[in-house]
Structure formats: C-alpha cells, structure tokens
Amino acid sequence: MTADELQTLIEDATADYAAGESSAALAKLARATASVPDSFEAWHALAEVHFSLRQLEAALAAAVRAHAIRPTDLFINTTLSRIWMERGDKARAEHFGAQAKIAGWRDQLKNPNTAPSL
C-alpha cells in the first residue's frame, strides 16, 4: 500500500465514522494497520474510534501501538490519558496528561510563532 493509498484509506475511515458508519470505519482502519503496521496515523485513528464507541480494551491496545511508534506525540498522549481516566486509573491518566503537556511545550519551543498570545 502506498503512502497516498494509506492516507486515503484513513480519510475514508474517518468520513465513514463521521457519517455513523462505525463498522466500515473500523474495517478500513483494521486494513490500514494490517497493511502498514508502523502507521501512527492509522493506529491513532483506530484508538479514537474504539474510544468513542466505549470499546476501551481495543482503544487501549491501538493507542499503545501508536504510542510505541511516536511516544512524544501530544495527541497520542492525550488519547492515552483519556482512555486511562475512563478506565478509572487516575495515576496513569495523569502520567499521560503530563506527557501531553510536555509535548505541547516542546512544540511551542520549536515553533514559537504558533504559540497562543497572552
């Protein structure tokens, strides 16, 4: 699968989910992660869809895969924080929430012109 095909598949899955077609979205994301197992975007999208469907075990598994690929990403750390909070593990939720804040600060230091003004 080419990078463009992967991107199109993830975008199609996102559109399916937004249209209420969760099963189609999950099938496309499963195909994406099977075809390109190191795709952060596919794993993260899969985690988010599972989370929104309250499928917390599947959401956690997908989020852990995405995190292994890109551990300092702001968004996957936020997703993991939300999953752990929903599962009732406040300590782990706070850990990943802190990692998300650090990632946000790192991004602001790298791109000071995009930081919100006070």
TAPENOR-V540839 format. One record per backbone hydrogen bond with DSSP energy under -0.5 kcal/mol. CO is the residue of the C=O (numbers start at 0). NH is the residue of the N-H. E is the energy in kcal/mol with one decimal. If there is no record, write none. Layout:
BEGIN
CO,NH,E  CO,NH,E
END
This chain:
BEGIN
1,5,-2.5  2,6,-2.5  3,7,-2.5  4,8,-2.4  5,9,-2.5  6,10,-2.5  7,11,-2.7  8,12,-2.3  9,13,-2.4  10,14,-2.3  11,15,-2.6  12,16,-2.6  13,17,-2.5  14,18,-1.7  15,20,-3.1  16,19,-1.8  19,21,-1.1  20,24,-2.2  21,25,-2.8  22,26,-2.2  23,27,-2.3  24,28,-2.4  25,29,-2.3  26,30,-2.1  27,31,-2.3  28,32,-2.7  29,33,-2.0  30,34,-2.3  31,35,-2.7  35,38,-2.0  37,39,-1.0  38,42,-2.1  39,43,-2.9  40,44,-2.4  41,45,-2.3  42,46,-2.4  43,47,-2.4  44,48,-2.4  45,49,-2.4  46,50,-2.6  47,51,-2.4  48,52,-1.4  49,54,-2.8  50,53,-1.9  53,55,-1.3  54,58,-2.5  55,59,-2.7  56,60,-2.3  57,61,-2.3  58,62,-2.5  59,63,-2.7  60,64,-1.7  61,65,-2.3  62,66,-2.9  63,67,-2.0  64,68,-1.2  65,69,-2.2  69,72,-1.6  72,76,-1.7  73,77,-1.8  74,78,-2.5  75,79,-2.6  76,80,-2.0  77,81,-2.4  78,82,-2.5  79,83,-2.7  80,84,-2.2  81,85,-2.3  82,86,-1.9  83,88,-2.7  84,87,-1.3  87,89,-1.0  88,92,-2.3  89,93,-2.9  90,94,-2.0  91,95,-2.4  92,96,-2.2  93,97,-2.5  94,98,-2.1  95,99,-2.0  96,100,-2.0  97,101,-2.5  98,102,-2.3  99,103,-2.3  100,104,-2.6  101,105,-2.7  102,106,-2.3  103,107,-2.2  104,108,-2.4  105,109,-2.1  106,110,-2.1  110,113,-2.0  111,114,-0.9
END
